[in-house]
Amino acid sequence: MSNLSILNTSIRQTENLYSLNDLHIASGAENKHRPALFIRLDTTQELVAEIQKEAPNKPILVRKNGIGTYACEELVLAYATWISPKFHLIVLRAFLAMHRNEPKQLALPEPPKMYQRDLTEKEMQDFCWAWYGLRNYIELTDKLANLLGAFGGDYARAIRQMNERYRNIPQELLPTLQRITAEFNQDITHGNGWNRIIYNVRHPNAIIRSGGLVHLF
């Protein structure tokens, strides 16, 4: 029987089943990730039923007094997915390595590379203006797609495709813009364009009234 180790935690095995309690410890042992909670899920019970249909005689899930819950590989991977995508990836790679007879300790993924760049205030403002323009573009294409959708045709489809392609980018960029402009002063009482932009970067869902106009972004 090959040994399985996850993040320096040895995973106990019995009859081709793996200890969910050991997996729980390896993941950080948070109370919300207890194996008992996972077992009670309807999706878990449905998965057990599907495995039983394909392999009626296969051990799937065993609860042993005093030593915890043991589950087959499919359930172990489902449990890891339920905990987090990152932990699922670690467990999946550990199983792949074990099946290749290459047991090794898999560490957490490397942190993202960091790059230091000097940006002028004007350059950071330009990024914010571009973000603001993209938000308005997405709102406009969304309205156009709804208006033209009833008529169909290539224009309506093209507008909808562009809207769907770019609609998540402003939300993805927002944390970066908020970080690089954290030291900027903000005063929307002056009513100029830049002050409205920086306010929207920090309060993306705010409604700003200036000069009798209502700015939704």
C-alpha positions in Angstrom: 0.0 0.0 0.0 1.5 3.4 -1.1 1.8 6.1 1.5 -0.1 9.3 1.1 1.0 12.5 2.7 -0.6 15.9 2.4 1.2 19.0 3.7 3.3 17.0 6.1 0.3 15.1 7.4 0.3 11.3 6.9 -3.1 10.1 5.7 -4.1 6.8 7.2 -5.6 4.1 5.0 -7.6 1.0 5.3 -9.1 -1.2 2.6 -8.3 1.4 -0.1 -10.1 4.1 1.9 -8.5 7.2 3.2 -9.0 9.1 6.5 -11.1 12.2 6.0 -10.1 13.2 9.6 -6.5 13.3 8.5 -7.4 15.3 5.5 -9.3 17.7 7.7 -6.2 18.2 9.8 -4.0 18.8 6.8 -6.4 21.4 5.5 -6.1 23.5 8.7 -8.8 21.8 10.8 -11.4 24.5 10.6 -14.6 23.6 12.3 -16.7 24.5 9.2 -14.7 21.8 7.2 -15.4 18.9 9.5 -15.9 15.6 7.6 -19.3 15.1 9.3 -20.7 18.3 7.7 -19.4 17.2 4.3 -21.0 13.7 4.6 -24.4 15.2 5.4 -24.5 17.2 2.1 -27.1 16.1 -0.5 -24.4 16.3 -3.2 -22.2 13.9 -1.2 -25.0 11.4 -0.8 -25.7 11.7 -4.5 -22.1 11.0 -5.3 -22.0 8.0 -3.0 -25.1 6.6 -4.7 -23.5 7.1 -8.2 -20.4 5.3 -7.1 -22.4 2.4 -5.6 -24.3 2.1 -9.0 -21.0 1.6 -10.9 -19.3 -0.6 -8.3 -21.8 -2.2 -5.9 -19.1 -4.2 -4.0 -16.6 -1.3 -3.7 -15.9 0.1 -0.2 -16.9 3.7 -0.3 -17.5 5.2 3.1 -16.8 3.7 6.5 -17.2 5.3 9.9 -15.0 3.7 12.6 -15.6 4.5 16.2 -12.5 6.1 17.7 -10.6 6.5 14.5 -12.9 8.6 12.3 -14.3 8.4 8.8 -12.6 6.7 5.9 -13.6 7.3 2.2 -12.7 6.2 -1.3 -10.5 8.3 -3.5 -13.5 9.9 -5.3 -15.0 11.1 -2.1 -11.6 12.3 -0.8 -11.2 14.5 -3.9 -14.8 15.7 -3.5 -14.1 16.6 0.1 -10.9 18.5 -0.9 -12.9 20.4 -3.5 -15.5 21.3 -0.9 -12.8 22.7 1.4 -11.1 24.9 -1.3 -9.8 24.9 -4.9 -6.3 25.3 -3.6 -6.6 22.3 -1.3 -8.2 20.2 -4.0 -5.3 20.9 -6.3 -2.8 19.8 -3.6 -4.7 16.5 -2.8 -5.2 15.8 -6.5 -1.5 16.1 -7.2 -0.6 14.0 -4.2 -2.8 11.2 -5.5 -1.3 11.5 -9.0 2.2 11.3 -7.6 1.2 8.3 -5.4 -0.3 6.5 -8.4 3.0 7.1 -10.4 4.9 5.6 -7.4 6.5 9.0 -6.8 5.4 9.8 -3.3 6.5 13.2 -2.3 5.4 16.0 0.0 3.6 18.7 -2.0 3.8 22.2 -0.7 1.4 25.0 -1.1 1.7 26.8 -4.5 4.4 29.4 -4.8 3.2 32.9 -4.0 2.7 35.1 -7.1 5.8 37.0 -8.3 5.9 40.6 -7.3 7.3 43.4 -9.5 8.2 46.9 -8.3 7.5 49.6 -10.8 7.5 53.4 -10.4 4.4 55.1 -11.7 3.7 58.8 -11.9 0.5 60.2 -10.5 -0.7 61.0 -14.0 -0.1 57.3 -15.1 -2.1 56.0 -12.1 -4.9 58.5 -12.9 -4.9 57.3 -16.5 -5.5 53.7 -15.3 -8.4 54.9 -13.2 -9.9 56.9 -16.2 -9.6 53.8 -18.4 -11.3 51.7 -15.7 -14.1 54.2 -15.5 -14.5 54.3 -19.3 -14.7 50.5 -19.5 -17.4 50.4 -16.8 -19.5 52.9 -18.8 -18.8 50.9 -22.0 -20.1 47.7 -20.4 -23.2 49.4 -19.1 -23.9 50.9 -22.5 -23.4 47.6 -24.4 -25.6 45.9 -21.8 -28.4 48.4 -22.5 -27.9 48.1 -26.3 -27.9 44.3 -26.2 -31.2 44.4 -24.3 -32.7 46.9 -26.8 -31.5 45.1 -29.9 -32.1 41.6 -28.5 -35.7 41.7 -29.5 -34.8 42.3 -33.1 -32.0 39.7 -33.2 -29.4 39.8 -35.9 -25.6 40.0 -36.1 -25.3 43.4 -34.4 -27.2 42.3 -31.3 -25.1 39.1 -31.0 -21.9 41.0 -31.5 -22.8 43.6 -28.8 -23.8 40.9 -26.4 -20.6 38.9 -27.0 -18.4 42.0 -26.4 -20.4 42.8 -23.2 -19.9 39.3 -21.8 -16.2 39.2 -22.8 -15.3 42.3 -20.8 -17.9 42.7 -18.1 -15.8 41.2 -15.3 -12.7 43.1 -16.0 -13.6 46.3 -14.0 -14.3 44.2 -10.9 -11.0 42.3 -11.3 -9.0 45.5 -11.7 -10.6 47.3 -8.8 -8.4 45.9 -6.0 -5.3 46.9 -7.8 -6.5 50.4 -8.5 -7.6 50.9 -4.9 -4.2 49.8 -3.8 -2.1 52.0 -6.0 -4.3 55.1 -5.4 -4.6 54.6 -1.6 -2.6 57.7 -0.9 -4.5 60.0 -3.3 -6.5 62.8 -1.8 -10.3 62.7 -2.4 -12.6 65.6 -2.5 -15.8 65.2 -4.5 -17.2 68.6 -3.4 -15.1 70.3 -6.1 -17.1 68.4 -8.7 -14.3 67.9 -11.2 -14.0 64.8 -13.2 -10.9 63.3 -11.4 -12.4 63.6 -8.0 -15.5 61.7 -9.1 -13.3 59.0 -10.6 -11.2 58.4 -7.5 -14.4 58.4 -5.4 -15.9 55.7 -7.7 -12.7 53.7 -7.4 -13.1 53.6 -3.6 -16.9 53.5 -3.7 -17.8 51.6 -6.9 -21.5 51.3 -6.1 -22.0 54.9 -5.0 -24.4 57.4 -6.6 -22.8 60.8 -6.9 -24.8 64.0 -7.5 -22.9 66.9 -8.9 -24.1 70.0 -10.8 -27.6 68.6 -11.0 -26.5 65.4 -12.7 -26.6 61.9 -11.2 -23.5 59.8 -11.8 -24.2 56.1 -11.3 -20.5 55.2 -11.5 
